[in-house]
Amino acid sequence: MSGEAWTVKDSDTLQHFVAYVTARHTQGITYSIQRPNRTGKQNNAIHACLRRLARSLNDAGYGVAHPLKPELEIPYSESSVKELLLKPIISALYDVDSTSKLDTEQVSKAMGLMLNRVAELTGVVEEFILGELSHEGA
């Protein structure tokens, strides 16, 4: 099955899209609306926030129990925060297994829920800051 895609970001492309649809309205074409996935800006912000949260949890004395020796705590990492704290939220809310499958609103909501819950349970407070660079010092 082949198809065409239009990205309407401004009034000029909107006018062209409307003209396209108008010219073909009698052809019985089905159109679907697709919301954009997370932006590059959000992707950078997610990873920077996960790193900050891991660092803050470690600094506050929290760690991840070792699966074979629970009394041994492993420091949090960007990856463990994503896997253990964020992914269960996106799975429960949106039935997906990856943040790349979320749209921009879903990313913000999931990050906010995770950060609020961590703050409630641990007192560790971090913010989800859009525009933050993901290559900050790890």
VMD Tcl script that draws the C-alpha trace (Angstrom):
set ca {
  {0.00 0.00 0.00}
  {1.51 3.31 -1.04}
  {0.57 6.77 0.06}
  {1.48 10.38 0.32}
  {2.34 12.40 3.36}
  {1.97 16.10 3.98}
  {3.56 18.01 6.81}
  {1.60 21.19 7.46}
  {3.73 23.56 9.53}
  {2.73 26.98 8.22}
  {-0.07 28.76 6.36}
  {1.64 28.28 2.98}
  {1.79 24.48 3.23}
  {-1.73 24.51 4.70}
  {-3.04 26.32 1.61}
  {-1.28 23.84 -0.69}
  {-2.69 20.90 1.26}
  {-6.22 22.32 1.18}
  {-5.91 22.83 -2.58}
  {-4.66 19.26 -2.98}
  {-7.56 17.81 -0.97}
  {-10.10 20.05 -2.71}
  {-8.89 18.96 -6.15}
  {-9.31 15.28 -5.21}
  {-12.42 15.34 -3.02}
  {-14.46 13.29 -5.49}
  {-11.94 10.44 -5.67}
  {-13.00 8.80 -2.39}
  {-9.62 9.18 -0.75}
  {-9.34 8.48 2.97}
  {-7.14 10.85 4.95}
  {-5.69 10.26 8.38}
  {-4.20 12.75 10.78}
  {-0.92 11.83 12.42}
  {0.41 13.84 15.31}
  {4.17 14.31 15.35}
  {6.31 12.10 17.55}
  {8.53 13.69 20.10}
  {10.79 16.41 18.84}
  {14.58 16.37 18.86}
  {14.36 19.03 21.55}
  {12.25 16.70 23.70}
  {14.58 13.78 23.05}
  {17.52 15.85 24.30}
  {15.51 17.02 27.30}
  {14.44 13.45 28.20}
  {17.99 12.14 28.29}
  {19.40 15.14 30.15}
  {16.61 14.85 32.73}
  {17.14 11.11 33.17}
  {20.86 11.69 33.80}
  {20.15 14.48 36.30}
  {17.57 12.36 38.08}
  {19.97 9.41 38.32}
  {22.67 11.67 39.75}
  {20.25 13.25 42.24}
  {18.89 9.89 43.40}
  {22.42 8.60 43.92}
  {23.42 11.77 45.79}
  {20.37 11.36 48.05}
  {21.44 7.81 48.93}
  {19.04 5.87 46.71}
  {20.13 2.97 44.56}
  {18.81 -0.06 42.72}
  {18.84 -3.36 44.61}
  {21.06 -5.95 42.96}
  {18.84 -8.82 41.69}
  {21.02 -11.54 43.22}
  {22.10 -9.71 46.36}
  {19.41 -7.18 47.40}
  {21.52 -5.68 50.16}
  {23.97 -4.53 47.47}
  {22.70 -1.33 45.87}
  {23.75 -0.39 42.36}
  {23.90 3.35 41.58}
  {21.20 4.68 39.30}
  {22.15 5.46 35.70}
  {20.34 7.18 32.86}
  {19.43 3.75 31.52}
  {18.14 2.34 34.82}
  {16.00 5.42 35.48}
  {14.49 5.06 32.00}
  {13.90 1.30 32.30}
  {12.74 1.14 35.93}
  {10.94 4.45 36.43}
  {9.82 5.89 33.08}
  {9.00 2.85 30.95}
  {6.42 1.38 33.37}
  {4.60 4.72 33.25}
  {4.53 4.92 29.44}
  {3.50 1.28 29.27}
  {0.59 1.81 31.68}
  {-0.54 5.09 30.13}
  {-0.06 4.44 26.43}
  {0.59 0.70 26.00}
  {3.95 1.33 24.30}
  {7.44 0.18 25.21}
  {9.49 3.11 23.94}
  {9.45 6.87 24.35}
  {10.10 7.15 20.60}
  {6.51 5.97 20.04}
  {5.07 8.88 22.02}
  {3.92 12.21 20.69}
  {5.06 15.47 22.20}
  {2.18 15.79 24.68}
  {2.54 12.20 25.86}
  {6.27 12.68 26.50}
  {5.64 15.73 28.66}
  {2.85 14.02 30.60}
  {4.85 10.84 31.26}
  {7.95 12.74 32.35}
  {5.87 14.94 34.64}
  {4.18 11.95 36.27}
  {7.50 10.19 36.83}
  {9.18 13.26 38.31}
  {6.22 14.05 40.56}
  {6.09 10.49 41.91}
  {9.84 10.37 42.52}
  {9.59 13.69 44.38}
  {6.68 12.41 46.51}
  {8.48 9.20 47.47}
  {12.06 10.40 47.83}
  {12.05 14.17 48.16}
  {14.33 14.33 45.10}
  {13.04 17.11 42.84}
  {14.04 17.51 39.19}
  {12.44 19.40 36.31}
  {11.77 18.42 32.72}
  {13.35 21.33 30.85}
  {12.71 21.52 27.11}
  {15.64 22.68 25.05}
  {18.20 21.14 27.38}
  {21.12 19.53 25.60}
  {21.52 15.78 25.97}
  {25.31 15.91 25.73}
  {25.75 17.72 29.05}
  {28.38 16.23 31.32}
  {27.36 12.72 32.30}
}
mol new
graphics top color blue
foreach p $ca { graphics top sphere $p radius 0.5 }
foreach p [lrange $ca 0 end-1] q [lrange $ca 1 end] { graphics top cylinder $p $q radius 0.2 }
display resetview
